[in-house]
Amino acid sequence: MLSSDLIEDIAATAEVCGGSKWSAAAVRIACVHLGQFAEPAIRQSLLRCQQEVKGTLALADIIARMPDGRPSPDVAWSQVSGPESETFVTTDEAMEAWAAARPLVAAGDEVAARMAFLARYREVCAQGRTSGRRPKPYVSVGSDRSRAETVIKDAVARGLLDAQDSQARGVLAPAPIHQLADGSDCDGVSHFVAMPPSDEWPRGAVAVQPCKCPPRKALPGGTPRKLDKRAEIAGLLADLGKSLEGGQ
């Protein structure tokens, strides 16, 4: 159930756009369809409608401007139609539309390909919005691997992609750790298992597991006690990391 002030804003937006006013019945029907969205998202959409729609406001105008993770048609086209060296983050809906345009691109007719893409993309997005389905992120990693990491990090920072997404993890694999001491693969808190490079982890990775090692002698430079304490070792490692950074 939408708040009363938001319902009033919906009716007022129709008036601000300059077209026909909505009847109470029309507002009630619109609220049923808009109830699947969060109120802040609806307010953002209404603000855009007030600035962009000239004339009669339609329910489709509000839904089409909803911030639901869908790039605009032009942005989606620019994402999928770039060179193969480029990495991009888009949605499964954009890739479905790209499937309709790809044969035309291969045939060399980019104008027709773009028109086919835009038509199919708008159709797919409309179907998704009507059904309340949210788009899924899709990552295409280009041949320029150094550029790929920059693009993926930016997408994660902007909230377009979850850092735990398997496609993102394949590019943003953690850097290998340095040995903590001769023959050591744990720090008394976590146990580290090196993983070789693979399709998912091109640079290799390190699996981190809770340490279940028995107590052992302190690491070099630690306390003179015979047995270490995990908290003390963690603190020692933190100090060691700071000293290494300062020496670079």
C-alpha positions in Angstrom: 0.0 0.0 0.0 1.5 3.3 -1.1 1.5 6.2 1.3 -1.2 8.8 0.9 1.2 11.6 0.0 2.8 9.5 -2.7 -0.6 8.8 -4.2 -1.2 12.5 -4.3 2.1 13.1 -6.0 1.2 10.6 -8.7 -2.0 12.5 -9.5 -0.2 15.9 -9.3 2.5 14.6 -11.7 -0.1 13.9 -14.3 -1.3 17.5 -14.0 2.3 18.9 -14.0 3.0 17.2 -17.3 0.3 19.3 -18.9 -2.0 16.6 -20.3 -5.2 15.1 -19.1 -5.7 14.8 -15.4 -6.1 11.3 -13.9 -9.3 10.3 -12.4 -9.4 8.7 -8.9 -10.0 5.4 -10.6 -7.0 5.8 -12.8 -4.8 6.7 -9.9 -6.0 3.7 -8.0 -5.2 1.3 -10.9 -1.7 2.9 -11.3 -1.0 2.4 -7.6 -1.8 -1.3 -8.0 0.8 -1.6 -10.7 3.4 0.6 -8.9 3.0 -1.3 -5.6 5.8 -3.7 -6.6 8.4 -0.9 -6.5 9.9 0.8 -3.5 8.6 4.3 -2.8 12.0 6.1 -3.2 12.2 4.5 -6.7 8.7 5.7 -7.5 9.5 9.2 -6.4 12.6 9.3 -8.6 10.6 8.2 -11.5 7.9 10.8 -10.9 10.6 13.5 -10.7 11.9 12.4 -14.1 8.4 12.4 -15.5 7.8 15.9 -14.3 10.9 17.1 -16.1 10.7 15.0 -19.3 7.1 14.1 -20.2 5.2 16.8 -22.1 1.5 16.1 -22.4 -0.6 13.3 -21.1 1.2 11.1 -18.6 0.9 7.3 -19.1 1.6 4.6 -16.5 4.2 3.3 -18.9 6.0 6.6 -18.6 6.4 6.1 -14.9 7.5 2.5 -15.1 9.9 3.1 -17.9 11.8 5.7 -15.7 12.0 3.5 -12.7 15.6 3.1 -11.4 15.5 -0.7 -11.5 19.0 -1.5 -12.7 18.1 -1.4 -16.4 20.4 0.8 -18.6 18.6 3.0 -21.1 18.3 1.6 -24.6 21.1 3.8 -26.0 23.4 3.0 -23.1 22.7 -0.7 -23.5 23.5 -0.6 -27.2 26.8 1.2 -26.6 27.7 -1.5 -24.0 27.2 -4.5 -26.3 28.4 -3.0 -29.6 31.9 -2.1 -28.5 35.1 -3.7 -29.7 36.0 -7.2 -28.5 38.9 -5.9 -26.4 36.5 -4.0 -24.2 35.0 -5.4 -21.0 31.5 -4.3 -20.2 28.8 -5.0 -17.5 25.2 -5.0 -18.7 22.1 -7.1 -18.1 20.8 -10.4 -19.4 18.0 -8.4 -21.1 20.5 -6.5 -23.1 22.2 -9.7 -24.2 18.9 -11.1 -25.3 18.3 -8.1 -27.5 21.9 -8.4 -28.7 21.1 -11.9 -30.0 18.5 -10.3 -32.3 21.0 -7.8 -33.6 24.1 -9.9 -33.9 23.3 -11.4 -37.4 22.8 -8.0 -38.8 26.1 -6.8 -37.4 27.8 -9.8 -38.9 26.2 -8.9 -42.2 27.7 -5.4 -42.0 24.4 -3.5 -41.5 25.0 -1.7 -38.3 22.0 0.7 -38.7 19.5 -2.1 -39.0 21.3 -4.0 -36.2 20.9 -1.0 -33.9 17.2 -0.6 -34.8 16.6 -4.3 -34.2 18.4 -4.2 -30.9 16.5 -1.1 -29.6 13.1 -2.6 -30.6 13.8 -5.9 -28.9 15.4 -4.4 -25.8 12.4 -2.1 -25.2 10.1 -5.1 -25.6 12.1 -7.3 -23.2 12.4 -4.5 -20.6 8.7 -3.8 -20.8 7.9 -7.5 -20.2 10.3 -7.6 -17.3 8.8 -4.5 -15.6 5.3 -5.7 -16.1 6.1 -9.1 -14.5 8.1 -7.5 -11.7 11.3 -9.3 -12.8 14.6 -7.7 -12.0 17.4 -7.9 -14.6 20.4 -10.0 -13.9 23.9 -8.6 -14.3 26.0 -9.9 -17.2 29.7 -9.5 -17.5 31.6 -9.8 -20.8 35.4 -9.9 -20.3 37.3 -8.5 -23.3 40.8 -9.4 -24.5 42.3 -6.4 -22.6 42.7 -8.0 -19.2 44.2 -4.9 -17.5 41.2 -2.8 -18.7 38.9 -5.6 -17.5 39.9 -5.2 -13.8 39.3 -1.4 -14.0 35.8 -1.9 -15.5 34.8 -4.6 -13.0 36.0 -2.6 -10.0 34.0 0.4 -11.2 30.9 -1.7 -11.7 31.2 -3.1 -8.1 31.7 0.4 -6.7 28.6 1.7 -8.5 26.5 -1.2 -7.2 26.0 -2.6 -10.7 27.7 -5.9 -9.8 28.2 -7.8 -6.6 31.8 -8.3 -5.6 31.0 -12.0 -4.9 29.6 -12.5 -8.4 31.4 -15.5 -10.0 32.2 -13.4 -13.1 33.6 -10.6 -11.0 35.6 -12.9 -8.8 37.2 -14.4 -11.9 38.7 -11.0 -12.7 39.3 -9.7 -9.2 41.0 -12.7 -7.8 42.9 -11.8 -4.6 46.6 -11.3 -5.0 48.8 -14.1 -3.8 50.0 -13.7 -0.2 53.6 -13.8 0.9 54.8 -16.5 3.2 54.5 -15.5 6.8 57.5 -17.5 7.8 59.6 -20.3 6.5 57.2 -23.1 5.7 54.2 -21.3 7.2 50.8 -21.2 5.5 48.8 -19.8 8.4 48.9 -16.8 10.7 47.4 -18.5 13.8 43.9 -17.1 12.8 43.4 -18.2 9.2 44.8 -21.1 7.1 45.8 -20.2 3.5 45.7 -22.7 0.7 47.2 -21.6 -2.6 45.0 -22.2 -5.7 46.6 -22.4 -9.2 45.3 -20.2 -12.1 42.1 -21.4 -13.7 39.3 -20.1 -16.0 37.6 -18.6 -12.9 40.8 -17.3 -11.3 43.1 -16.3 -14.1 45.7 -14.9 -11.7 45.4 -17.7 -9.1 43.9 -17.3 -5.7 44.2 -18.2 -2.1 41.5 -20.1 -0.2 41.0 -18.9 3.4 39.9 -21.3 6.1 39.6 -21.0 9.8 42.9 -22.1 11.4 42.8 -25.4 13.2 46.5 -25.7 13.7 47.8 -26.7 17.2 49.6 -24.0 19.1 53.2 -23.5 18.1 56.2 -21.4 18.8 56.0 -17.7 18.2 57.0 -16.4 14.8 60.4 -14.7 14.5 60.4 -11.3 16.1 57.4 -12.2 18.3 57.2 -12.6 22.0 59.7 -14.8 23.8 57.0 -17.1 25.0 57.2 -20.7 23.9 53.6 -20.8 22.6 51.9 -18.1 20.6 48.5 -16.6 21.0 46.4 -16.0 18.0 45.5 -12.4 18.8 49.2 -11.6 19.4 50.2 -13.1 16.0 47.4 -11.2 14.2 48.8 -8.0 15.7 52.3 -8.9 14.8 51.3 -9.5 11.2 49.5 -6.1 11.1 52.6 -4.3 12.3 54.7 -6.3 9.8 52.4 -5.2 6.9 52.7 -1.6 8.0 56.5 -1.8 8.1 56.6 -3.4 4.7 54.4 -0.7 3.2 56.6 2.0 4.8 59.7 0.5 3.3 58.3 0.5 -0.3 
